[in-house]
């Protein structure tokens, strides 16, 4: 199990970060959706909506897959991820993602209290309803057979192609279908065998395999057949046209999230949100983005910067690693800052004349010896050197995380504005050496005359929401990077 604090990029909720030496370099979905966890059949803790609200954090259980939660070109994405962002915003709490490596263990993890809500679309089945409470359904789907067409399928006659493929579920009798153990797919094969009066053999696969991974094994010829929900099958077949997904093996099924049986208030709140959110355009936009937009899916699958393909964040990873060493920060944290500045676009420029990957201003670039701000290596070298200079100005800050945050805020809005905020924080009995809940709260107020006209403030007005959000978003994204990308 891996735990990830996640805060919507569009929602800026106050939170306290608990990272320590990790920052220092020295230091789909499915009805696929399966959750066995037979060792835990009911909840073993008491925690409902009131507890979540009091703590201010919703812990959501999910998994990595090409539709649920992944990283693409430096940005966390996924159907469940985007839905959870909006749900946490609705509850006005922070979001903590708890990522299960084995989808079969999700229900057990939920009932043990490792998460508050199981946010991985699961088919509602009688067996699962004995263990958890399902929310109202998010969408409908049906299970289909995944099989591979002949390699020369484009050039052979249609009737020959049809003869080479199974045309209905009866054709599976005596054959072997590969699916995850304890999945609803496994359950469906057992039911099919019973309904058809003969045996369909099953090869059980690891719960650590996502459905899209299993489908790729059909493409590569490692397995002959599998079963998947039609929305996942459709998006995969758009990239792998050699797949045939035309044989249904189930009626329509409801796909939902789940809560513990002793969390009725959370269930009620989730259902109220689902009911209202389904009426919004955003609901369909998110679904179509991950299950209908074949163009974007093909682009992701081909990309070197898709976390399910490689261990790369951007084309500039090696440069970031090399130049981050003297700074002493985790290079993935620096990468998150660079994404925040330019989205890894070396030609990015702002209305204020900042340019390049790290958005260097002309005067700053000149001081740092950067002659071409559009050159990735020059820009990264100069930008990280500037970070190092700022970081050294906070040498009296002993907490490494708070020092990093004060440095980042200075990079965004200027060192002297942060110094003003520190002085004002001290005057108002806050800790000037702590960003979280202290200096950050004061810098927010420096857009108000009551505060920027205070005698201790020497550099006047600053639009404090910018550095406030800047630091939060970089750390939020960094948490995703640490989940997907090894040091």
N, C-alpha and C positions, 0 to 999 in steps of 0.2 A: 504494500500500500504506500502511496505517496500522497502528501498533503500539500495543497497549493492555495495560498491566499489569493483571491482574485477580486478585483474591484472594477466595475464597468468603466470602460474608457470614456463613456459618455456621462458617467455619474461620479461625482467627487465627494465620497463619503469619508468623514474623518476616521482615521484608524491609526493604531500604533504598530509599528513594524518590529518583528522580533528576530530579524536576521542578525547573525553575529559574524564569525570569521568566514562564513561562506562568501562574503563580499571581497575578501582579500585573497590575492593570488597566491600568497604564501600559505596561507592557511588551508460506429455506427450503429452504430444504430443497430437495432434489430428488433425484431421480435426474435431476432438474433439474441436476444436480450434475455438474458438467462441468468438465472440466478438460482442456484440451487441452495447451497448452504444448509444441507439437511441437518447439520448439527445444531442449528438454532432455528426453532420453529415458531418462536414468539419473541416479543421484545423483552430484553433483560434490563432496560433502564427506563426511567420516567423523564421524558423531556418533550414538551409540547411548545406551542407558539409563544406562550408567555415567557418561557425560559429563553427561547431564541431571541425574542425582543429585548429581554433584560440584558442578555449577553451582547446583543447587537450583531450577531453573526449567524448566518444560515450555512450549515455544512451540507454540501450536496455531493452525493456519491455518483461518480460517472466513470467512463473509460475512454481510452484513446481509440479513435478510429477516424477514417476519412470523411465521416459525416458528423460525428459526435463532438470531437474536440481534437484539434491539431494546431500546428504552427505553420504559417505560410508567409514567406517573405517578411519575416520578422513580426508578424501579427497573429495573435491567438484567434482561432476561428472555430466554427462548428455549430451545428443546429442546437444541440443541448447547451453549449456555452452561451450562445446569444440569447436563447430563451431564459436561461438562468440569470443572466445579467438583468434582464427586464423584470424577472420575478423578484429578485433581491431588491431592486429599485422600488418595486411596488410595496414590498414589506418595509422599506426604509431600513435595511440592515446591510452589513457587509456580506460578501459572498466568499466562502471558503470551499474550494474544490478538493474533494478527496478522491484520488484517482486509483481505481482498482486495477491491478494487472490481470486479474482473472475474473472475467464477467460472471462466472459461475458462483462467485462468492459475494455478489452484491447484496442479496437478500440477507445473508448471514451478517454481513457487515452493518447493514441498516439496523437489524434487530439487536446487535451488540452495542449500538449507539455510536458507531464510528462516523455516521452521517445522520442528518435529519430527514433528508428526502433522497429517494433513489431516482436520479434524473438521467435515466438511460431508457429510451423508449422500449417498453416491454409489452408483449402480447398479453392481454388479460386472459388468464386461464383459471379453471377451477382449482387446480393444485396450488397455484401461486396465491390465490385469494384466501387460502387457509393460513398463509404466513404473513401477508401484508395487506394493507388497504390500498386499493388503486384509486388514482385520481380520475376525474372525467377524462375521456379519451382526447388525445391531441390530434390524431388523424386515423384514418382507416387504411389498411393495407391487406394484401393477401400473400401467401407464400407461393413461390414458383420454383420450378426445377431449373437448375443451371447446368447446362451441358455445352460441350464444345462442338462446333461444326467441323467438318473435314477441312484440312489445311487449304485445299483447292476449291473451297465452297463457292467462290465468286465465279468460277468457270464451269461448274457442273450444272446439269439440267435440274430444274426445280424438283421434279419427281424423284430424281436420284438423291438430291439433298434431303428431301422429306424421308425417304427410306433409310437414310443413314442416322436419323435422329429418333429418339423416343417421342411419340406424339401424344401420349396420355399416361397417367400414372400407372396404368396396368402394365405398361412396358417396363416398369422398374422391378417387377416381380422376379426374384432370383438374382437381381443385380445388387450392387453395393453403393450406398450413398454415404458420403463423408460429411458429418456435421459435428458441432460441439456437443460434448457430453452435457446432459442436463438442460439442454436448450429446448425451446418450444419446437424447434425443427426436429429434434430427436423424438419428442413426444408425438409430433405429427406423423413421422414415419411409422411409429408403432401403431398409431390409429389406422393408417393406410393399410398396413399389413392385415390388421383385424378386419377392416371393411372389405378388403379384396380377397380375403380367405387364403392367403398364402404369405410367403416371407419376402420382405425386402431387407437385405442385410445392411448393417450399419457399421461404419468405421468411425469410432468416436475420436474427436480431435480435442486438443487442449483448449481450456477456457481462456487462455491467454491470446488466442488468435481471434482477431476481429473478422467480421463477415467479409469485408472487402479483401482481407488477406487470403481467406479461404477461396474466394471466387478467383483470385489471381492464380491459385494452384490449379484450378480447372483450365484456365487459359494456358498455363505452362505444361499441362498434361500430367501433372503429378497426381491428381485425382480425377476420376471420371465424372462424378456427379456431386452436386451439393444442392442445398435448398436455401433460399433467402427471401426476404420481404421484397415485394415487387418494386418499391421505390428505390431500394439500394441496388437491386438487380438492374433496373433501368438505367441508373446513372453509370454503373460499371459497364454495361453493354454499349453505352454511347462512346466509351473509349476503347473497348475491346469488341468490335463488331463480330468477331468470330464466335462470340457467345450466343447461344439460343436460350431465351428466357420465356418462351411462349406457352409452356405447359404449366397451368395452375395446379397446385396440390392442396389447396385449402379454400374455404369460403373467406369472405372479408373478416378481418380481425381488428379489434380495437387496440390501439397502441397508446400506452399511458405511462405516467410516472407512479411512484409508490411512496407511501409513508408507513410508519409503524402503526399497528392497530391501536396503540394507546396514545396516538397523537391526533385526536379528532379535530382539534382547533386548527392545526396546521393543514389538515386535509381540507377542511371547510374553506380556509383562506386560499389554498391552492386552487380549489375548484372555482371560487369566486373570480380569481384572477384569470383562469383559463377561459371562463365564460365571457368575461369582458374583453380579454385580449383577442379572442377569436373573431370579434367584431371589427378589429382594427386592421388596416391595410398592412401594417408591419408584420402581422402574423403570417399572412400569405407570402409576403416578401421573403421572410426568413426561410419558410419551407421551400419555396421555389429556388432560393439561392443555393441550397444544399442538395435538393433532390430533383430539380428540373433544369437547372442552368448547366447544360452539358458543355457549353463552351468554356466556362470558368473551371469546370471539373477537369476537362482535358488539359487546360493550362496548368492547373495545380499538379496533376499527375506527372506531367513532363518536367516540372521544375526541379532544379537542384536544391531549391530552398523550400521544399515541402518536407516537414519533419518526418513523415512516414517513409520518405525516400532516403534522406541523407541526414547528416549531423551538421548542417550548415544553416546559419541564420541569414547571411548576406554574401555578396561577392567580395566583401572586404574583410572577412573574418581574419585572415592571416595578417593583414595590416593592423587590424585592431589588436590582435593578440601581441604582436611585436611591439607596438608603441605603448600598450597598456602596462607593460612590465615595470617601467620606472615609476608609474603612478601607484602601483600596488593594489589596484582594484581588480576584481574579477572581470575578465574581458567581456563577459556576457552583459554585465552591468553597463559598461561603456557602450556596447552595441545597442543596448536599449536607449541610452541617451542619444546616440547618433540617429536611431530611428525616430525618436521624438523630434529631433532637429530637422531632419530632411527626408525621412522615409527611405533612406539609402539612395537618394537621387543626388548624384554629384553635381548636377547642373541646377539644383534648387536655389532659388534666390527669393529674398523677401522684400517687402515694400521699404524696409529700412536699410537696404543695400547689403544685408548679410548674404553670404554665398557659400555654396558647397556643402559637403556632407555634415560638417559641424557648424555651419552657418557663421563663419567668421566675418566680423565687420572689417572694413578696409584698414582702419587705424590699428586694430588689434592684430590683423594679419601682418601688417608692416612691422610691428614690434616683435612679432614671433618669427620673422624672416620668411614668411610665406609669400612667394611672388605670384603664384597661380592658385587662387582659391578654388578653382574648378578641378584641380588635379587631386585625385583621391588621397594619394600618399602624403602630399604636402599638407592638405587640409587636415587629415587625421593626425599627422605628426604635430602640427601647430595647435590644433584644438586640444589634444591631450596634454601638450605642454602647458597650455593655458589653464587646464583643469589642475595640473600639478602645482602651478604657481598659486592658484586660489586655495587649494587644499592646504598648502603650507601656511597660509595666513590664519588658519584655524588650528594651529598647533597646540593651543591651550585647551582644545576640546578633546578629552580623553576617550570618550565613547566613539569608536570608529564609525558606527552607523550614523550618528548625529553629525559627525564631522563631514562625512560624505554628503549628507543632505544639505548642510549649510553651504558646502562647495557647489553643489548642483544649483541651488537657488541663486547663488552669486553668478554662476555661469549664465543663468537665464535673465536676471534682472539687474545685475551689477553688484559688486562687492559692497559698495558703500550704502546701498539701500538695505542690504542685509545687516550691515553694521548698525544702521539706524534702528532697525527692528530689534536687534539685540539690546541696544541701549534702552529703548522704550520698554522692552520686556523686563529688563532689570528694574526699571523705575516702577513698574506695575507689579513687582513681586513675582515675576515669572523667571524661569531659569534661562539666561541668555546663551547657555552652552547646549541647550536641547532644542532641536527643531520641532519634534513631534509635540503638539499640544501647547507649545510655549512660543518660540519665535514664529512658527508658522501662523499662529493665531493673531499675532501682532502684525505680521506683514500683510495679512488680509485687510487690516484696518487702516493701512497707510494710503488707502484711496479716499479716506474721509478727512476733511479739514480739521476736525477735532483732534486727529492723531498726527497728520503730517505737519501741522502748525505747532506741535509741541516743541518747546525749546531744545530738547535733546536731539531732535531730528534735524540733521544738517542738509540732507539732500532731497527733502520734500516728497512730493507725490510719487507713488508707484502703484501701478495696477496690480495689486497684490494677489489677485486670483490667479494670475499667470504663473508666478513661481510656485504658489501653493499647489496648483494642479500639475505643474511640470514635474515636481518631485514625486508626487503620488503616482502619476501615470508611468514614469520611468520604473519605479519600484514594482508596480503591478505587473508591467510587462516583463521585467526581469525575472519574476517568479515563474512565469510561463517558460521563459528561456531555460531556467534551471531544470525544469521538468523534462523538456524535450532534448536539450543540447548538453552533452557532456562537457566538462571543463576542458 
